[in-house]
Amino acid sequence: MNVLTSPMIEVPTSVPGGVSSLHLASVEAYDAVLDVDYEFVVFKEFDRTGSWRLRIRTIESIGTIFEPAMLEKSIRAAGHHRRPWFQWGYSLDPSAGYSRTIHFRVHLQDGQPSEIEIFFHVGDSGSSGGSARSVKFAYPA
């Protein structure tokens, strides 16, 4: 697995309009089949009113945003069906020809979000089919 010597994505310290951010987690991997470095960076954004959201930025894929109010319907549905987690935002599922997977998962405990997971599986050039990587962090962070 390729280890990046420096991050490809930097977490902004502040942006116009008074938004500031706090780095929460990062995970990276090298996809030998596509010859691509993947990096996912999670940070919490705060605005001047005290509102916050989590943002996942990534290279070579699509990130997502977790806003508490937007998650409510999915939290209720997952709780109703007694699911331990649900996917949120962009995802990529494996196909018959390639096993690459990208999931952003919201894990629940007692019907409430407890952590977020970035799960991805990338290909390698060997016979093992690639490697899965994951990082979890508390929610709310």
LUMGURO-780022 format. One record per residue (C-alpha): x, y, z; residue number from 0; residue in three letters. Coordinates in steps of 0.2 Angstrom, whole numbers, plus 2048, in hexadecimal, padded with zeros to 3 digits. Each point is the difference from the previous one (the first is absolute). Example, Ala and Ser with C-alpha at 12.3 -4.5 7.8 and 13.67 -1.06 7.14 Angstrom:
2
<xx:83E&yy:7EA&zz:827&resi:0&resn:ALA>;
<xx:806&yy:811&zz:7FD&resi:1&resn:SER>;
//
This chain:
141
<xx:800&yy:800&zz:800&resi:0&resn:MET>;
<xx:807&yy:811&zz:7FB&resi:1&resn:ASN>;
<xx:802&yy:80C&zz:80F&resi:2&resn:VAL>;
<xx:7FF&yy:812&zz:7FB&resi:3&resn:LEU>;
<xx:80E&yy:80B&zz:807&resi:4&resn:THR>;
<xx:7F6&yy:810&zz:801&resi:5&resn:SER>;
<xx:7ED&yy:802&zz:7FF&resi:6&resn:PRO>;
<xx:7F8&yy:804&zz:7EF&resi:7&resn:MET>;
<xx:7F1&yy:809&zz:808&resi:8&resn:ILE>;
<xx:802&yy:80E&zz:80D&resi:9&resn:GLU>;
<xx:7F3&yy:804&zz:80C&resi:10&resn:VAL>;
<xx:7FC&yy:812&zz:7FF&resi:11&resn:PRO>;
<xx:803&yy:80A&zz:810&resi:12&resn:THR>;
<xx:7F3&yy:80D&zz:7FB&resi:13&resn:SER>;
<xx:7F6&yy:806&zz:7F1&resi:14&resn:VAL>;
<xx:7F7&yy:810&zz:7FC&resi:15&resn:PRO>;
<xx:7F0&yy:802&zz:809&resi:16&resn:GLY>;
<xx:807&yy:7FB&zz:811&resi:17&resn:GLY>;
<xx:800&yy:7ED&zz:7FE&resi:18&resn:VAL>;
<xx:80E&yy:7F7&zz:809&resi:19&resn:SER>;
<xx:804&yy:7EE&zz:801&resi:20&resn:SER>;
<xx:808&yy:7F2&zz:80A&resi:21&resn:LEU>;
<xx:809&yy:7F1&zz:7F9&resi:22&resn:HIS>;
<xx:7F8&yy:7EF&zz:806&resi:23&resn:LEU>;
<xx:807&yy:7F2&zz:7F6&resi:24&resn:ALA>;
<xx:809&yy:7FB&zz:7F0&resi:25&resn:SER>;
<xx:803&yy:7F0&zz:7F7&resi:26&resn:VAL>;
<xx:809&yy:7FC&zz:7F0&resi:27&resn:GLU>;
<xx:804&yy:7F1&zz:7F4&resi:28&resn:ALA>;
<xx:808&yy:7FD&zz:7EF&resi:29&resn:TYR>;
<xx:7F6&yy:7F7&zz:7F3&resi:30&resn:ASP>;
<xx:80C&yy:7F7&zz:7F5&resi:31&resn:ALA>;
<xx:7F4&yy:7FB&zz:7F3&resi:32&resn:VAL>;
<xx:7FC&yy:812&zz:7FC&resi:33&resn:LEU>;
<xx:811&yy:807&zz:806&resi:34&resn:ASP>;
<xx:7F6&yy:80C&zz:80B&resi:35&resn:VAL>;
<xx:803&yy:807&zz:811&resi:36&resn:ASP>;
<xx:7F1&yy:802&zz:80B&resi:37&resn:TYR>;
<xx:7FF&yy:80B&zz:80F&resi:38&resn:GLU>;
<xx:7F0&yy:804&zz:80A&resi:39&resn:PHE>;
<xx:801&yy:80E&zz:80D&resi:40&resn:VAL>;
<xx:7F2&yy:804&zz:80D&resi:41&resn:VAL>;
<xx:7FE&yy:811&zz:808&resi:42&resn:PHE>;
<xx:7F3&yy:809&zz:80A&resi:43&resn:LYS>;
<xx:7FB&yy:811&zz:7FA&resi:44&resn:GLU>;
<xx:7F9&yy:80D&zz:80C&resi:45&resn:PHE>;
<xx:7F7&yy:810&zz:7FB&resi:46&resn:ASP>;
<xx:7FE&yy:810&zz:80A&resi:47&resn:ARG>;
<xx:7EF&yy:7FB&zz:807&resi:48&resn:THR>;
<xx:807&yy:7F0&zz:808&resi:49&resn:GLY>;
<xx:7F9&yy:7F5&zz:7F2&resi:50&resn:SER>;
<xx:80B&yy:7F1&zz:7FA&resi:51&resn:TRP>;
<xx:801&yy:7F3&zz:7F3&resi:52&resn:ARG>;
<xx:80C&yy:7F2&zz:7FC&resi:53&resn:LEU>;
<xx:808&yy:800&zz:7EF&resi:54&resn:ARG>;
<xx:80A&yy:7F2&zz:7F7&resi:55&resn:ILE>;
<xx:80C&yy:806&zz:7F2&resi:56&resn:ARG>;
<xx:809&yy:7F4&zz:7F5&resi:57&resn:THR>;
<xx:80A&yy:7FF&zz:7F1&resi:58&resn:ILE>;
<xx:7FB&yy:7F5&zz:7F1&resi:59&resn:GLU>;
<xx:7EF&yy:7FE&zz:807&resi:60&resn:SER>;
<xx:7F1&yy:80A&zz:807&resi:61&resn:ILE>;
<xx:7FF&yy:805&zz:812&resi:62&resn:GLY>;
<xx:7F0&yy:804&zz:80A&resi:63&resn:THR>;
<xx:7F9&yy:80B&zz:80E&resi:64&resn:ILE>;
<xx:7F8&yy:7FA&zz:810&resi:65&resn:PHE>;
<xx:7F4&yy:80D&zz:806&resi:66&resn:GLU>;
<xx:7F6&yy:7FB&zz:810&resi:67&resn:PRO>;
<xx:7EF&yy:805&zz:7FA&resi:68&resn:ALA>;
<xx:802&yy:7F8&zz:7EF&resi:69&resn:MET>;
<xx:804&yy:7EF&zz:808&resi:70&resn:LEU>;
<xx:7F0&yy:7FF&zz:80B&resi:71&resn:GLU>;
<xx:7F5&yy:7F7&zz:7F3&resi:72&resn:LYS>;
<xx:80E&yy:7F3&zz:7FD&resi:73&resn:SER>;
<xx:803&yy:7FE&zz:812&resi:74&resn:ILE>;
<xx:7ED&yy:7FD&zz:803&resi:75&resn:ARG>;
<xx:7FF&yy:7F3&zz:7F2&resi:76&resn:ALA>;
<xx:80F&yy:7F7&zz:805&resi:77&resn:ALA>;
<xx:7FA&yy:7FF&zz:812&resi:78&resn:GLY>;
<xx:7EF&yy:7FA&zz:7FB&resi:79&resn:HIS>;
<xx:808&yy:7F2&zz:7F6&resi:80&resn:HIS>;
<xx:80C&yy:7FC&zz:80E&resi:81&resn:ARG>;
<xx:80F&yy:803&zz:7F5&resi:82&resn:ARG>;
<xx:811&yy:803&zz:809&resi:83&resn:PRO>;
<xx:805&yy:80C&zz:7F2&resi:84&resn:TRP>;
<xx:7FB&yy:809&zz:7F0&resi:85&resn:PHE>;
<xx:80A&yy:807&zz:7F1&resi:86&resn:GLN>;
<xx:800&yy:812&zz:7FD&resi:87&resn:TRP>;
<xx:804&yy:80B&zz:7F1&resi:88&resn:GLY>;
<xx:80A&yy:7F9&zz:7F1&resi:89&resn:TYR>;
<xx:805&yy:7EE&zz:800&resi:90&resn:SER>;
<xx:808&yy:7F4&zz:7F4&resi:91&resn:LEU>;
<xx:7FC&yy:7EE&zz:800&resi:92&resn:ASP>;
<xx:80A&yy:7F2&zz:7F9&resi:93&resn:PRO>;
<xx:7FC&yy:7F9&zz:7EF&resi:94&resn:SER>;
<xx:804&yy:7EF&zz:7F8&resi:95&resn:ALA>;
<xx:810&yy:806&zz:7F8&resi:96&resn:GLY>;
<xx:807&yy:80B&zz:80E&resi:97&resn:TYR>;
<xx:7FE&yy:800&zz:813&resi:98&resn:SER>;
<xx:803&yy:812&zz:804&resi:99&resn:ARG>;
<xx:7F4&yy:806&zz:80D&resi:100&resn:THR>;
<xx:7FD&yy:811&zz:809&resi:101&resn:ILE>;
<xx:7F3&yy:802&zz:80E&resi:102&resn:HIS>;
<xx:7FD&yy:80D&zz:80C&resi:103&resn:PHE>;
<xx:7F7&yy:7F8&zz:80E&resi:104&resn:ARG>;
<xx:7F6&yy:807&zz:80F&resi:105&resn:VAL>;
<xx:800&yy:7F4&zz:80F&resi:106&resn:HIS>;
<xx:7F2&yy:800&zz:80C&resi:107&resn:LEU>;
<xx:800&yy:7FB&zz:813&resi:108&resn:GLN>;
<xx:7EF&yy:800&zz:808&resi:109&resn:ASP>;
<xx:7F8&yy:808&zz:7F1&resi:110&resn:GLY>;
<xx:80C&yy:80F&zz:800&resi:111&resn:GLN>;
<xx:80F&yy:803&zz:7F5&resi:112&resn:PRO>;
<xx:810&yy:7FB&zz:80A&resi:113&resn:SER>;
<xx:80E&yy:800&zz:7F3&resi:114&resn:GLU>;
<xx:804&yy:803&zz:7ED&resi:115&resn:ILE>;
<xx:80A&yy:7F4&zz:7F6&resi:116&resn:GLU>;
<xx:809&yy:802&zz:7F0&resi:117&resn:ILE>;
<xx:802&yy:7EF&zz:7F8&resi:118&resn:PHE>;
<xx:808&yy:7FD&zz:7F0&resi:119&resn:PHE>;
<xx:808&yy:7F1&zz:7F7&resi:120&resn:HIS>;
<xx:80C&yy:803&zz:7F2&resi:121&resn:VAL>;
<xx:809&yy:7F4&zz:7F3&resi:122&resn:GLY>;
<xx:811&yy:7FA&zz:800&resi:123&resn:ASP>;
<xx:80B&yy:7F8&zz:7F2&resi:124&resn:SER>;
<xx:801&yy:7F0&zz:809&resi:125&resn:GLY>;
<xx:7F4&yy:7F1&zz:802&resi:126&resn:SER>;
<xx:7F9&yy:806&zz:811&resi:127&resn:SER>;
<xx:7F3&yy:80B&zz:7F8&resi:128&resn:GLY>;
<xx:806&yy:810&zz:80A&resi:129&resn:GLY>;
<xx:7FE&yy:806&zz:811&resi:130&resn:SER>;
<xx:7F2&yy:808&zz:80B&resi:131&resn:ALA>;
<xx:804&yy:810&zz:80A&resi:132&resn:ARG>;
<xx:7F5&yy:808&zz:80D&resi:133&resn:SER>;
<xx:800&yy:80E&zz:80C&resi:134&resn:VAL>;
<xx:7F2&yy:803&zz:80D&resi:135&resn:LYS>;
<xx:7FE&yy:810&zz:80B&resi:136&resn:PHE>;
<xx:7F3&yy:805&zz:80D&resi:137&resn:ALA>;
<xx:7F0&yy:809&zz:7FA&resi:138&resn:TYR>;
<xx:7FC&yy:80C&zz:806&resi:139&resn:PRO>;
<xx:812&yy:805&zz:7FF&resi:140&resn:ALA>;
//
